[in-house]
């Protein structure tokens, strides 16, 4: 409890300082609370100092809250936007609308290096969902969005599109290995047999199942892009 309050206060002070809000009094309480918690091992006193620092910060924010005709100042609005991750949330919504629009209303079956465009779009849609989910999880857990998510998330859908491209290639390779041919080849064989007045419902079902599996895999890869990047970062540090 004491550490959570201390971390939250520190994050809010960073946002306030970046918005030119006077937070020296609250910063002093933050240092005292940190000293009480980690040096003196007094959690109750640390909580008290953190609450005092939060009160000082709130008082300073209130000075920026009201401007002409009762409208909030931009300093206050930008603080709220950063605190609650509204930029990340709106960005995730906009990215989801962008990828969804192309999937629904544009030609998403274009081929790039034998990979359909929808693979990258589905992964981008998964990353957009992860942005919104991650933002909500931070707000529920601590009441504030972690700082790295405010900027890092802007690149996430585009990185996810690359991972979706790779995921399609890997799943296509896996299906080729296990079934003796890709779903695309099965579809072509089915079309030829149907043209010869022969039905092959089993192969059509297998092809549809393969494409549905790819869609699911691409979405999950896009959703997990943030976790992939963290794992790759830790791996690169070890190397």
C-alpha positions as CSV (number, residue, x, y, z in Angstrom):
1,X,0.0,0.0,0.0
2,X,2.7,2.5,1.0
3,X,4.9,1.7,-2.0
4,X,1.9,1.9,-4.4
5,X,1.0,5.4,-3.1
6,X,4.7,6.5,-3.4
7,X,5.0,5.2,-6.9
8,X,1.8,6.9,-8.0
9,X,2.8,10.2,-6.4
10,X,6.1,10.1,-8.1
11,X,4.5,9.4,-11.5
12,X,2.0,12.3,-11.0
13,X,4.9,14.6,-10.1
14,X,6.7,13.7,-13.3
15,X,3.6,14.6,-15.3
16,X,3.1,17.8,-13.3
17,X,6.7,18.9,-13.8
18,X,6.6,18.2,-17.6
19,X,3.5,20.6,-17.7
20,X,5.3,23.4,-15.7
21,X,3.2,22.9,-12.6
22,X,4.8,24.1,-9.4
23,X,5.3,20.9,-7.4
24,X,8.3,21.6,-5.2
25,X,6.2,21.2,-2.0
26,X,4.7,18.0,-3.1
27,X,8.2,16.8,-4.3
28,X,9.5,17.5,-0.8
29,X,6.8,15.3,0.7
30,X,7.6,12.6,-1.9
31,X,11.3,12.5,-0.8
32,X,10.3,12.3,2.9
33,X,7.9,9.5,2.1
34,X,10.5,7.6,0.2
35,X,13.0,8.0,3.1
36,X,10.4,6.8,5.6
37,X,9.6,3.8,3.6
38,X,13.0,2.6,2.4
39,X,15.3,3.9,5.1
40,X,13.3,4.2,8.3
41,X,11.0,1.3,7.4
42,X,8.0,3.2,8.6
43,X,5.2,2.5,6.2
44,X,2.5,4.4,8.1
45,X,4.5,7.6,8.1
46,X,5.3,7.1,4.4
47,X,1.6,6.8,3.6
48,X,1.0,10.0,5.6
49,X,3.7,11.9,3.7
50,X,2.5,10.6,0.4
51,X,-1.0,11.7,1.1
52,X,0.3,15.2,2.1
53,X,2.2,15.3,-1.2
54,X,-0.9,14.3,-3.1
55,X,-2.8,17.1,-1.4
56,X,-0.2,19.6,-2.3
57,X,-0.2,18.5,-5.9
58,X,-4.0,18.7,-6.0
59,X,-3.9,22.3,-4.7
60,X,-1.4,23.3,-7.4
61,X,-3.6,21.6,-10.0
62,X,-6.6,23.5,-8.9
63,X,-4.8,26.8,-9.7
64,X,-4.7,25.7,-13.3
65,X,-8.2,24.2,-13.4
66,X,-10.3,27.2,-14.2
67,X,-9.6,29.8,-16.9
68,X,-11.7,32.3,-18.7
69,X,-15.5,31.6,-18.8
70,X,-15.0,28.5,-16.6
71,X,-13.0,26.5,-19.1
72,X,-10.0,24.5,-17.8
73,X,-6.5,25.6,-18.8
74,X,-4.7,23.5,-21.2
75,X,-2.1,22.7,-18.5
76,X,-4.8,21.0,-16.4
77,X,-6.3,19.2,-19.4
78,X,-3.0,17.9,-20.6
79,X,-2.3,16.6,-17.1
80,X,-5.6,14.7,-17.0
81,X,-5.0,13.3,-20.5
82,X,-1.5,12.0,-19.5
83,X,-2.7,10.7,-16.1
84,X,-5.6,8.6,-17.5
85,X,-3.9,7.6,-20.7
86,X,-6.6,9.2,-22.8
87,X,-4.2,9.7,-25.7
88,X,-3.4,6.0,-25.7
89,X,-7.1,5.1,-25.5
90,X,-8.1,7.3,-28.3
91,X,-5.1,6.2,-30.4
92,X,-6.1,2.6,-29.9
93,X,-9.7,3.3,-30.9
94,X,-8.5,5.2,-34.0
95,X,-6.1,2.5,-35.0
96,X,-8.8,-0.2,-34.6
97,X,-11.1,1.9,-36.8
98,X,-8.4,2.3,-39.4
99,X,-7.5,-1.4,-39.6
100,X,-11.2,-2.4,-39.4
101,X,-12.1,0.0,-42.2
102,X,-9.5,-1.4,-44.5
103,X,-10.6,-5.0,-43.7
104,X,-14.3,-4.3,-44.2
105,X,-14.4,-1.8,-47.1
106,X,-11.1,-2.1,-48.9
107,X,-9.4,-4.9,-50.8
108,X,-7.6,-6.8,-48.0
109,X,-6.8,-9.8,-50.2
110,X,-3.9,-8.1,-51.9
111,X,-0.7,-10.3,-51.9
112,X,2.7,-9.1,-50.7
113,X,5.4,-11.8,-51.0
114,X,2.7,-14.5,-51.1
115,X,1.2,-13.1,-47.8
116,X,-2.3,-11.6,-47.9
117,X,-2.6,-8.0,-46.7
118,X,-5.3,-9.1,-44.1
119,X,-2.6,-10.9,-42.0
120,X,-0.9,-7.6,-41.2
121,X,-4.3,-5.8,-40.7
122,X,-5.6,-8.5,-38.3
123,X,-2.4,-8.2,-36.3
124,X,-2.7,-4.5,-36.2
125,X,-6.3,-4.9,-35.0
126,X,-5.0,-7.1,-32.2
127,X,-2.4,-4.5,-31.2
128,X,-5.1,-1.8,-31.1
129,X,-7.1,-4.0,-28.7
130,X,-4.0,-4.5,-26.6
131,X,-3.5,-0.7,-26.3
132,X,-7.0,-0.2,-24.9
133,X,-6.8,-3.2,-22.6
134,X,-3.4,-2.2,-21.3
135,X,-4.5,1.3,-20.6
136,X,-7.6,0.2,-18.7
137,X,-5.6,-2.4,-16.7
138,X,-3.2,0.4,-15.6
139,X,-6.0,2.7,-14.5
140,X,-7.7,-0.1,-12.6
141,X,-4.5,-1.2,-10.9
142,X,-2.9,2.2,-10.0
143,X,-5.1,5.0,-11.2
144,X,-2.5,6.2,-13.6
145,X,-1.1,4.9,-16.9
146,X,2.6,4.0,-16.9
147,X,4.7,6.5,-18.6
148,X,6.2,4.3,-21.3
149,X,2.8,3.5,-22.7
150,X,2.1,7.1,-23.6
151,X,4.6,7.1,-26.4
152,X,5.5,3.5,-27.0
153,X,2.0,2.6,-27.9
154,X,2.1,4.8,-31.0
155,X,4.4,2.4,-32.7
156,X,2.7,-0.8,-31.5
157,X,0.2,-1.4,-34.3
158,X,2.8,-1.0,-37.0
159,X,5.2,-3.4,-35.3
160,X,2.3,-5.8,-34.9
161,X,1.6,-5.6,-38.6
162,X,5.2,-6.8,-39.2
163,X,4.7,-9.6,-36.7
164,X,1.4,-10.6,-38.3
165,X,3.2,-10.8,-41.6
166,X,5.8,-13.2,-40.1
167,X,3.1,-15.1,-38.2
168,X,1.3,-15.9,-41.4
169,X,4.5,-17.2,-43.0
170,X,5.2,-19.5,-40.0
171,X,1.6,-20.8,-39.8
172,X,1.6,-21.4,-43.6
173,X,4.9,-23.2,-43.3
174,X,3.5,-25.3,-40.4
175,X,0.4,-26.2,-42.4
176,X,2.4,-27.1,-45.4
177,X,4.6,-29.4,-43.3
178,X,1.7,-31.1,-41.5
179,X,-0.9,-31.4,-44.3
180,X,1.4,-31.7,-47.3
181,X,0.2,-28.5,-48.8
182,X,-1.0,-25.0,-47.9
183,X,-4.6,-24.0,-47.6
184,X,-4.2,-22.0,-50.8
185,X,-3.2,-25.1,-52.7
186,X,-6.1,-27.0,-51.3
187,X,-8.5,-24.3,-52.5
188,X,-7.0,-24.5,-56.0
189,X,-7.4,-28.3,-56.0
190,X,-10.9,-28.0,-54.9
191,X,-11.7,-25.4,-57.6
192,X,-10.3,-27.7,-60.2
193,X,-12.3,-30.7,-59.0
194,X,-15.5,-28.7,-58.8
195,X,-14.9,-27.6,-62.3
196,X,-14.8,-31.2,-63.3
197,X,-18.2,-31.7,-61.7
198,X,-16.6,-33.3,-58.6
199,X,-17.4,-32.0,-55.1
200,X,-14.8,-32.0,-52.3
201,X,-16.5,-30.6,-49.3
202,X,-13.8,-32.0,-46.9
203,X,-11.0,-30.1,-48.6
204,X,-13.0,-26.9,-48.6
205,X,-13.7,-27.2,-44.9
206,X,-10.0,-27.8,-44.2
207,X,-9.0,-24.7,-46.2
208,X,-11.6,-22.6,-44.4
209,X,-10.4,-24.0,-41.1
210,X,-6.8,-23.1,-42.0
211,X,-7.6,-19.5,-42.9
212,X,-9.6,-19.1,-39.7
213,X,-6.7,-20.5,-37.7
214,X,-4.4,-18.0,-39.4
215,X,-6.8,-15.1,-38.5
216,X,-6.8,-16.2,-34.9
217,X,-3.0,-16.6,-34.8
218,X,-2.4,-13.1,-36.4
219,X,-4.8,-11.5,-34.0
220,X,-3.1,-13.1,-30.9
221,X,0.3,-12.2,-32.2
222,X,-0.7,-8.6,-32.6
223,X,-2.3,-8.6,-29.2
224,X,1.0,-10.0,-27.7
225,X,3.3,-7.7,-29.6
226,X,4.1,-5.6,-26.4
227,X,5.0,-8.8,-24.5
228,X,7.2,-9.9,-27.5
229,X,9.1,-6.7,-27.5
230,X,9.8,-6.9,-23.7
231,X,11.0,-10.5,-24.1
232,X,13.3,-9.5,-27.0
233,X,14.6,-6.6,-25.0
234,X,15.5,-8.8,-22.1
235,X,17.1,-11.4,-24.4
236,X,19.2,-8.7,-26.1
237,X,20.5,-7.5,-22.7
238,X,21.7,-11.1,-21.9
239,X,23.4,-11.3,-25.2
